[in-house]
Amino acid sequence: MQAGELLGTREFAVSFPVLLIAEDPACHRTITGLSVLDRLVITAHRAGAEGITILCAGERPKLTRAEALGIVVNWAKEAPSLEENTLVAFGQLVVQLPDFKKVLTEGGRLYSEAREPLPCGIAARWKFSLEDSLPDRPRVFAQGVARVVKDGLSAAQAEDALWDTMGSPSDGLVDTHFNRPLGRPLSRLLIHTRITPNQVSIFGILLGVFAAYCFTLGLPKWMILGAVLLQLSAVIGCIDGDLARMGFKETAAGKWIEFGGNQMVRLCLFAGIGAGVYKLNDNNSPALWLGLSAAAGTVIFFVVMLRAHLRLQPFINKTANRDFSVLLLALAIAQRVDWFLWLAAIGVHLFWMAALWALWVQQRDDAEAVA
C-alpha cells in the first residue's frame, strides 16, 4: 500500500477550519520519518478540515508527506482573525484521528487520559494566545495517543506509543501476539527507508507462493520448510500494514494487492499441498482432488468479493486471518499435513458460502432501507 488516493479517510459530518500554531521548534521533530507538524496536518485533513492554516513566523517546517498527498495549507506569519469556530492546536501535538474527530464533533477541548488539558480545542476568536482563546468547552478525553512533543525524549515516547497502537481489524490471535510483535523491529527500521508498503506486500506474496512450491515436492522436510516460510510470509504481511498506517500510505490499490495476494497464496498453497500429499502417499490418495477443490473454493470466494467490491470488509475482519499458518506448521512437523488438507477442502467452501450469504443479507437490508 503506497501513495495515491487515500482509502475513505475524509469525513465531513462536522468540520471547522483548523489553525495550527507552529512556533515551537519541537514541531520540526521527526516521528517515524515525518515531522510532528506533518502528521498533524494529515490528521486534520483526514478529519475533514475545511481549510488548514499554519501560523509560523520563522522557518517553515517540511510537510513532506502532506505535500505528497496533495494537501493544501495556508501559511500565516500573524494570527488571522477568526470569523467562525476554528479548531486551534499547537503544531507539536501528537494526536490520532479518532480523538481529533471527536474534538470536531463535540466542539470541545482535548484532554489527556490523565485529565490534563492539551493545546487543542475549538475557539470562536483569537485572544493573543491559545490558552486565552479556548473558553470553557466540553472536555474531550483522548482514547488514543495524545501528547505534546517537547524534546527528543518526548518525541521518542510518542513514537513508541504510536507503534503500540498499530494493528489491523483482521488480526487474529497469532497476528496480535506473535506475527506483529516479531515483525515490529523490521517495521521500525523500514519506515525510515524508501521501501514502500506495496513492495513489502509483493515480497510477502512471492515468499508465500514459494512456500506453496515447497509443499509440492512431497517430502516431509520440505513441507516443514514450506510451513516455516508461510509463517514468515504472515509476519511480512503485518509489516506492510504497519508501514502503510504509520506512514499514512494506505491506498485502494494497496488494499487490493494485499487481499488479492493473500488469495493467490492460499490458492497455490492448497493446490501445492494437494500435489505434495498425493506424491507422499505414492499417488494413492484423494489428496490431489482435495487440493484442487480447496483451490477452486478460494477462486469462488475471490469472485464473491469482487462482486461485493469489498462491501463485506466487516465480514472479512471477523473471519479472515492467518492463524491457520500455525496449525499447518504443527501438522507439518507431525507429518500430518493431510489432516490440514481435509480441513481446508471443507472449510474454504463453507467460507465462501457464508460470504455469499452475508452479501445477500446486506443487499436485502440496503434494498429495504431504500424502500
C-alpha positions as CSV (number, residue, x, y, z in Angstrom):
1,M,0.0,0.0,0.0
2,Q,1.6,3.2,-1.1
3,A,1.0,6.8,-2.0
4,G,-2.1,7.6,-4.0
5,E,-5.8,8.1,-3.4
6,L,-6.5,7.5,0.3
7,L,-8.9,4.9,1.5
8,G,-12.1,6.5,2.8
9,T,-10.2,8.9,5.1
10,R,-12.2,12.1,4.7
11,E,-15.4,12.7,6.8
12,F,-17.4,15.9,6.6
13,A,-20.3,15.4,9.1
14,V,-18.9,18.2,11.3
15,S,-16.0,20.3,10.1
16,F,-14.3,23.6,11.1
17,P,-11.3,25.5,9.8
18,V,-8.1,24.4,11.5
19,L,-5.4,26.8,12.8
20,L,-2.1,25.1,13.7
21,I,0.5,27.1,15.6
22,A,3.9,26.1,14.5
23,E,6.1,28.5,16.6
24,D,7.8,25.9,18.8
25,P,10.9,24.2,17.3
26,A,9.5,20.9,18.6
27,C,7.1,20.7,15.7
28,H,10.1,20.1,13.5
29,R,11.0,16.9,15.4
30,T,10.6,13.7,13.5
31,I,8.5,10.7,14.4
32,T,8.9,7.6,12.2
33,G,10.2,9.7,9.3
34,L,7.6,12.5,9.4
35,S,7.7,15.8,11.3
36,V,5.2,16.2,14.1
37,L,3.5,19.0,12.2
38,D,3.3,16.9,9.0
39,R,1.4,14.2,11.0
40,L,-0.9,16.8,12.5
41,V,-1.7,18.4,9.1
42,I,-2.6,15.0,7.6
43,T,-4.7,14.1,10.6
44,A,-6.6,17.4,10.3
45,H,-7.1,16.8,6.6
46,R,-8.4,13.3,7.2
47,A,-10.8,14.6,9.8
48,G,-12.4,16.7,7.1
49,A,-10.9,20.2,7.9
50,E,-12.5,22.9,5.7
51,G,-9.1,24.6,5.5
52,I,-5.8,24.4,7.3
53,T,-3.8,27.5,8.2
54,I,-0.4,27.2,9.8
55,L,0.9,30.1,11.9
56,C,4.6,30.2,11.6
57,A,6.7,33.4,11.7
58,G,10.1,31.6,11.3
59,E,11.4,28.8,9.2
60,R,8.6,26.7,7.7
61,P,8.7,23.0,8.8
62,K,8.8,20.5,6.0
63,L,5.5,18.8,5.2
64,T,6.9,16.0,3.1
65,R,4.0,13.6,3.3
66,A,1.2,16.2,3.3
67,E,2.6,17.7,0.1
68,A,2.9,14.2,-1.5
69,L,-0.8,13.7,-0.7
70,G,-1.7,17.0,-2.3
71,I,-2.9,18.6,0.9
72,V,-3.1,22.4,0.5
73,V,-2.3,24.5,3.6
74,N,-2.2,28.3,4.1
75,W,0.8,29.9,5.8
76,A,0.5,33.0,8.0
77,K,3.0,35.0,10.0
78,E,0.4,36.6,12.2
79,A,-2.6,35.0,13.8
80,P,-5.6,35.6,11.5
81,S,-8.9,36.9,12.8
82,L,-11.2,34.0,13.4
83,E,-14.6,34.6,11.7
84,E,-16.1,31.3,12.9
85,N,-15.5,28.5,15.2
86,T,-12.0,27.2,14.5
87,L,-10.1,24.2,15.8
88,V,-6.8,25.6,17.2
89,A,-3.9,23.4,18.1
90,F,-0.2,23.5,18.7
91,G,1.9,22.1,15.9
92,Q,3.9,19.9,18.3
93,L,0.8,18.0,19.3
94,V,0.6,14.3,18.5
95,V,-3.0,13.1,18.3
96,Q,-4.7,10.3,16.5
97,L,-7.6,10.6,14.1
98,P,-10.5,9.4,16.2
99,D,-9.7,11.8,19.0
100,F,-9.2,14.7,16.6
101,K,-12.6,13.9,15.0
102,K,-14.2,13.8,18.5
103,V,-12.9,17.3,19.2
104,L,-14.6,18.5,16.0
105,T,-17.9,16.7,16.5
106,E,-18.2,17.7,20.2
107,G,-16.8,21.2,19.7
108,G,-14.7,20.7,22.8
109,R,-11.2,20.9,24.3
110,L,-8.9,17.9,24.2
111,Y,-7.7,16.3,27.5
112,S,-5.2,13.6,28.0
113,E,-6.1,10.3,29.6
114,A,-4.6,11.7,32.8
115,R,-7.2,14.5,32.6
116,E,-4.6,17.2,31.7
117,P,-5.7,19.9,29.2
118,L,-3.9,19.6,25.8
119,P,-3.3,22.5,23.4
120,C,-6.2,21.5,21.1
121,G,-9.8,22.8,21.0
122,I,-12.5,24.9,19.4
123,A,-12.1,28.6,19.6
124,A,-14.5,31.3,18.5
125,R,-11.9,34.1,18.3
126,W,-8.2,34.6,18.9
127,K,-7.1,36.3,22.1
128,F,-3.3,36.6,21.8
129,S,-2.6,33.0,23.0
130,L,-4.1,29.6,22.6
131,E,-5.0,29.2,26.3
132,D,-6.7,32.6,26.3
133,S,-8.5,31.7,23.1
134,L,-10.0,28.4,24.4
135,P,-13.1,29.2,26.5
136,D,-14.8,26.6,28.7
137,R,-15.6,23.8,26.3
138,P,-16.9,20.3,26.8
139,R,-14.0,18.1,27.8
140,V,-12.9,15.5,25.2
141,F,-10.8,12.8,26.8
142,A,-8.4,11.2,24.4
143,Q,-8.7,7.4,23.9
144,G,-5.6,7.0,21.8
145,V,-2.2,8.6,21.8
146,A,-2.4,12.4,22.6
147,R,0.6,14.2,23.9
148,V,2.8,17.3,23.4
149,V,6.3,16.8,22.0
150,K,8.8,19.0,23.8
151,D,12.1,17.4,23.2
152,G,13.9,14.3,21.8
153,L,12.8,12.1,24.8
154,S,9.1,13.1,24.5
155,A,9.2,12.5,20.7
156,A,10.7,9.0,21.2
157,Q,8.0,8.3,23.8
158,A,5.2,9.5,21.5
159,E,6.7,7.3,18.7
160,D,6.7,4.2,20.9
161,A,3.1,4.9,21.9
162,L,2.0,5.2,18.3
163,W,3.7,1.9,17.4
164,D,1.9,0.2,20.2
165,T,-1.4,1.2,18.6
166,M,-0.6,-0.3,15.2
167,G,-2.8,-3.2,14.3
168,S,-5.5,-4.4,11.9
169,P,-9.1,-5.2,12.5
170,S,-8.5,-8.6,10.8
171,D,-5.7,-9.6,13.2
172,G,-6.2,-12.9,14.8
173,L,-4.5,-14.2,18.0
174,V,-1.3,-15.2,16.2
175,D,-1.0,-11.9,14.4
176,T,-1.6,-10.0,17.6
177,H,0.7,-11.9,19.9
178,F,3.3,-13.3,17.5
179,N,3.5,-12.1,13.9
180,R,3.1,-8.4,14.5
181,P,5.5,-8.2,17.6
182,L,8.0,-10.3,15.7
183,G,7.9,-8.0,12.6
184,R,7.8,-4.8,14.6
185,P,11.6,-4.2,14.8
186,L,11.8,-4.6,11.0
187,S,8.8,-2.2,10.6
188,R,10.6,0.4,12.7
189,L,13.7,0.0,10.5
190,L,11.9,0.1,7.1
191,I,9.8,3.2,8.0
192,H,13.0,5.2,7.6
193,T,13.8,3.8,4.1
194,R,12.3,4.3,0.7
195,I,10.9,0.8,0.7
196,T,7.1,1.1,0.1
197,P,4.3,-1.0,1.8
198,N,3.4,-2.3,-1.7
199,Q,7.0,-3.6,-2.2
200,V,6.8,-5.4,1.2
201,S,3.4,-6.8,0.3
202,I,4.7,-8.2,-3.0
203,F,7.7,-9.7,-1.4
204,G,5.5,-11.4,1.2
205,I,3.2,-12.8,-1.6
206,L,6.2,-14.2,-3.5
207,L,7.5,-15.8,-0.4
208,G,4.1,-17.4,0.3
209,V,4.0,-18.7,-3.3
210,F,7.5,-20.2,-2.8
211,A,6.3,-21.8,0.4
212,A,3.5,-23.4,-1.6
213,Y,6.0,-24.8,-4.0
214,C,7.9,-26.4,-1.2
215,F,4.8,-28.5,-0.4
216,T,4.5,-29.7,-4.0
217,L,7.8,-31.7,-3.6
218,G,6.1,-34.2,-1.3
219,L,9.0,-34.5,1.2
220,P,8.4,-34.0,4.9
221,K,11.4,-31.8,5.4
222,W,10.4,-29.5,2.5
223,M,6.8,-29.4,3.9
224,I,8.2,-28.2,7.2
225,L,10.3,-25.6,5.4
226,G,7.2,-24.5,3.4
227,A,5.2,-24.1,6.6
228,V,8.0,-22.0,8.2
229,L,8.2,-19.8,5.1
230,L,4.4,-19.4,5.1
231,Q,4.7,-18.2,8.7
232,L,7.4,-15.8,7.8
233,S,5.1,-14.5,4.9
234,A,2.4,-13.9,7.5
235,V,4.9,-11.8,9.6
236,I,5.8,-9.8,6.5
237,G,2.0,-9.3,5.9
238,C,1.9,-7.5,9.2
239,I,4.9,-5.3,8.4
240,D,3.3,-3.8,5.2
241,G,0.3,-2.8,7.2
242,D,2.4,-1.2,9.9
243,L,4.3,0.9,7.2
244,A,1.1,1.9,5.5
245,R,-0.7,3.1,8.6
246,M,2.3,4.7,10.4
247,G,3.4,6.5,7.2
248,F,-0.1,7.5,6.0
249,K,0.3,5.4,2.9
250,E,-2.9,3.4,2.8
251,T,-4.4,3.2,-0.7
252,A,-7.2,1.4,-2.5
253,A,-4.6,-0.3,-4.8
254,G,-2.6,-1.4,-1.8
255,K,-5.7,-2.9,-0.2
256,W,-6.4,-4.9,-3.3
257,I,-2.8,-6.1,-3.6
258,E,-2.9,-7.3,-0.1
259,F,-6.3,-9.0,-0.4
260,G,-5.7,-10.5,-3.9
261,G,-2.2,-11.6,-3.0
262,N,-3.5,-13.4,0.1
263,Q,-6.0,-15.3,-2.0
264,M,-3.3,-16.2,-4.6
265,V,-1.1,-17.6,-1.8
266,R,-3.9,-19.7,-0.5
267,L,-4.8,-20.9,-3.9
268,C,-1.2,-22.0,-4.6
269,L,-0.9,-23.4,-1.1
270,F,-4.0,-25.6,-1.3
271,A,-3.0,-26.9,-4.7
272,G,0.6,-27.4,-3.6
273,I,-0.4,-29.3,-0.5
274,G,-2.7,-31.5,-2.5
275,A,0.1,-32.3,-5.0
276,G,2.6,-32.9,-2.3
277,V,0.4,-35.2,-0.2
278,Y,-0.5,-37.1,-3.3
279,K,3.2,-37.7,-4.0
280,L,3.9,-38.5,-0.4
281,N,1.3,-41.3,-0.5
282,D,2.6,-42.8,-3.7
283,N,-0.2,-41.3,-5.8
284,N,-2.7,-43.3,-3.9
285,S,-5.0,-40.8,-2.1
286,P,-7.7,-38.3,-2.8
287,A,-5.2,-35.5,-1.8
288,L,-4.9,-34.2,-5.4
289,W,-8.7,-33.7,-5.7
290,L,-9.0,-32.2,-2.2
291,G,-6.3,-29.7,-3.1
292,L,-8.0,-28.7,-6.3
293,S,-11.3,-28.4,-4.6
294,A,-9.8,-26.1,-1.9
295,A,-8.1,-24.1,-4.6
296,A,-11.4,-23.8,-6.6
297,G,-13.2,-22.7,-3.4
298,T,-10.6,-19.9,-3.0
299,V,-11.3,-18.7,-6.5
300,I,-15.0,-18.7,-5.9
301,F,-14.5,-16.7,-2.7
302,F,-12.4,-14.1,-4.6
303,V,-15.1,-13.8,-7.2
304,V,-17.7,-13.2,-4.5
305,M,-15.5,-10.5,-3.0
306,L,-15.1,-8.9,-6.4
307,R,-18.8,-8.8,-6.8
308,A,-19.1,-7.3,-3.3
309,H,-16.5,-4.6,-4.1
310,L,-15.2,-5.1,-0.5
311,R,-18.6,-4.3,0.9
312,L,-18.0,-7.3,3.1
313,Q,-15.0,-5.9,4.8
314,P,-16.5,-6.2,8.3
315,F,-17.2,-9.9,7.5
316,I,-13.6,-10.4,6.4
317,N,-12.3,-8.7,9.5
318,K,-14.2,-11.1,11.7
319,T,-13.5,-14.3,9.8
320,A,-10.3,-14.0,7.7
321,N,-6.9,-14.1,9.4
322,R,-3.6,-16.0,9.1
323,D,-3.9,-18.1,12.3
324,F,-4.2,-21.3,10.2
325,S,-0.4,-21.0,9.4
326,V,0.4,-22.1,13.0
327,L,-1.8,-25.2,12.6
328,L,-0.2,-26.0,9.3
329,L,3.3,-25.7,10.8
330,A,2.3,-28.0,13.7
331,L,0.8,-30.6,11.4
332,A,3.9,-30.4,9.0
333,I,6.2,-31.2,12.0
334,A,3.9,-34.1,13.0
335,Q,3.8,-35.2,9.3
336,R,0.0,-35.0,9.2
337,V,-0.4,-32.3,6.5
338,D,-3.2,-34.5,5.0
339,W,-5.4,-33.5,8.0
340,F,-5.0,-29.8,7.1
341,L,-5.9,-30.6,3.5
342,W,-9.2,-32.1,4.6
343,L,-9.9,-29.1,6.8
344,A,-9.1,-26.7,4.0
345,A,-11.2,-28.6,1.4
346,I,-14.2,-28.4,3.6
347,G,-13.7,-25.0,5.3
348,V,-13.0,-22.9,2.3
349,H,-16.3,-23.8,0.7
350,L,-18.2,-23.1,4.0
351,F,-16.3,-19.8,4.0
352,W,-17.4,-18.6,0.5
353,M,-21.0,-19.7,1.1
354,A,-21.0,-17.7,4.3
355,A,-19.6,-14.7,2.4
356,L,-22.3,-15.1,-0.2
357,W,-25.0,-15.3,2.4
358,A,-23.6,-12.2,4.2
359,L,-23.6,-10.3,0.8
360,W,-27.2,-11.3,0.1
361,V,-28.3,-10.2,3.6
362,Q,-26.5,-6.9,3.2
363,Q,-28.1,-6.3,-0.3
364,R,-31.6,-7.2,1.2
365,D,-31.1,-4.7,4.1
366,D,-29.9,-2.0,1.7
367,A,-33.0,-2.6,-0.5
368,E,-35.3,-2.4,2.5
369,A,-33.6,0.8,3.7
370,V,-34.2,2.5,0.3
371,A,-37.8,1.3,0.2
